[in-house]
Amino acid sequence: MKIIKPAINVTADHAVVWQDKRLFLLDQRVLPDTEQFIELHTAEETAAAIAEMVVRGAPAIGVTAAYGVVLAAREAFDKSGSEWKQAIEPLLQILEQARPTAVNLSWAIDKMRSYIKALDSKTPEAFLTEKAIVIHQEDIAANRAIGDYGASLIEQDSGIITHCNAGALATGGYGTALGVVRSVHKQGKLKQVFADETRPWLQGARLTAWELVRDNIPVILLADGAAASRMAAGGVDWVVVGSDRIAGNGDVANKIGTFHLILAAKYHGINVMVAAPTSTVDMSLASGNDIPIEERDPQELLACGNKRIAAEGVPAWNPVFDVTPASLVDAIVTEKGIVLEPDAEKMQKHMA
Amino acid sequence: MKIIKPAINVTADHAVVWQDKRLFLLDQRVLPDTEQFIELHTAEETAAAIAEMVVRGAPAIGVTAAYGVVLAAREAFDKSGSEWKQAIEPLLQILEQARPTAVNLSWAIDKMRSYIKALDSKTPEAFLTEKAIVIHQEDIAANRAIGDYGASLIEQDSGIITHCNAGALATGGYGTALGVVRSVHKQGKLKQVFADETRPWLQGARLTAWELVRDNIPVILLADGAAASRMAAGGVDWVVVGSDRIAGNGDVANKIGTFHLILAAKYHGINVMVAAPTSTVDMSLASGNDIPIEERDPQELLACGNKRIAAEGVPAWNPVFDVTPASLVDAIVTEKGIVLEPDAEKMQKHMA
């Protein structure tokens, strides 16, 4: 990995950049303080960058992994020549294991694997690069479609509350939940966005705030625990969140705290929208109980920066995703359209 | 205010210390990193210490205010001699306005005011000191009674989740919610405590963890947003929290995030106990809508220590209490006993 100081004017659409056959990630660990890119040279480096959350957000992880496969193909070809298809498989597996919850990771790798399988060229790099770029471009297009479908559900002068960052930074560009926010804003229907700060990694305070302030979209930050009070006080019409994996019955895995936010919404009669591309839907899982939930280092909770904030000697539990039952979700919005009151049958039909 | 390095072995019972006619507060702004006391010489200093959260927690604020009235009487008598009763009133008003939500503050000052009114001595200090010590001792006794009443509701091998710090540090000693925890632990019925970290001020991570680790009570820290996942995963039988003000109908104001926690508990069929002395009950308010909710400096949310964590330019909303409707509370426990499924009629009867 190599740190690159940007020569460009960085925007949230630069989460994953492929340029001159090189892969760059905007380093989300250090935003909003520092704008720097990390250049990745190998599949192993790409897997490490995903694990360390240089890049995060299910669709952005998928796009990054697709480019990671290109790097893997380059490595495999350089090392093994015409035997590259055998040599690449262990590298794909390293990529696949970088993080467990976002299904977009294995979705993208499986897609690239199918191209590899079909490929008879002895020089795979150019062809796979083209395919990775298509995956990236299709993600952006999907987000724009999600934005428009989602916005169609939202009325004039709406207040929207979101959790974590499901923005351009979390995707190929434009964003899923924040794609809906952008489309609502563009249509002149947005009154106010409220952003949960999203402990422990503070994606809301660091990333969503950074994205929306730059786009002049009105955003107010809240402690995660203040969302219910905000709803009780009025001005919130919709919860709009992204997802890391949606099970076949419509259960939704998303950033830890989403379940709390949605329970508060249901208590207050507020609508709940989950915005995600179909690459996030995992029809192989019957319910959210089957979604693997990543637990990360308790240090994320015990310290802030390098400073310990918790009392010495206390252990912490740090699951970074939770699962919200489909019964609490009013709409799942993908690039294919809208699933109202999702259940297994409707998801099946939507994905067919 | 004067910073005093402790010569004693500091415990959570030292939140408010009156010794040799001097008032000391354990500085909760800097726990758990630093153990230091702040010595207060005047009512103004006491009000400032309450406002700045050197001391916090509704009952501890009440006890501190009672001693603050002693300091006010000393000042008033030194300055105005026999006219001290006129001179003290503005000082009492400064104390009363230190923080708005915890009713224990005005409760304690009103109680001391009634002693002042009845007093014909020309040297008030000794008498008022005695009364403040009684308020302090009665708070500890109330907490022990609350602990026992609360524990009587809790079964063998129970898991308890708590929010903020309603411990010895938040009271005259022993604690309200953590008083219940201590009694359950003493009776050998406690399996595990889970403590919400409690953004933004991190009372859970800093104070509750500090108290419980020192008492060898098993505690695991959670992000506020992880409590619903913890409940879904099992091992949680009760939510036990304190309160800053309970309205006449049983609505409960407590630290921001409590409402979220209780909504998650009700969804998962988990019992909810609010533990607080009767000095926290404000029968003059018909419902929680009438409870004044303090909003504090957004910096509490935007920064961690001296380091800004949120993106530049984003505003924040920082209400530090929320109100949970009585309908979501299974039991309110005071030193007078237990109110199951609280409502206006039952609260009236309990407080009569």
Interface residues (C-beta under 8 A of the other chain):
Chain A: L31 P32 D33 F194 A195 D196 E197 T198 R199 P200 L202 A205 R206 L207 A209 W210 L212 V213 V219 I220 L221 L222 A223 D224 G225 A226 A227 A228 S229 R230 A232 K255 I256 G257 T258 F259 H260 L261 L263 A264 Y267 I293 P298 L301 L302 C304 G305 K307 R308 I309 A310 A311 E312 G313 V314 P315 A316 W317 N318 P319 D322 V323
Chain B: L31 P32 D33 F194 A195 D196 E197 T198 R199 P200 L202 A205 R206 L207 A209 W210 L212 V213 V219 I220 L221 L222 A223 D224 G225 A226 A227 A228 S229 R230 A232 K255 I256 G257 T258 F259 H260 L261 L263 A264 Y267 I293 P298 L301 L302 C304 G305 K307 R308 I309 A310 A311 E312 G313 V314 P315 A316 W317 N318 P319 D322 V323
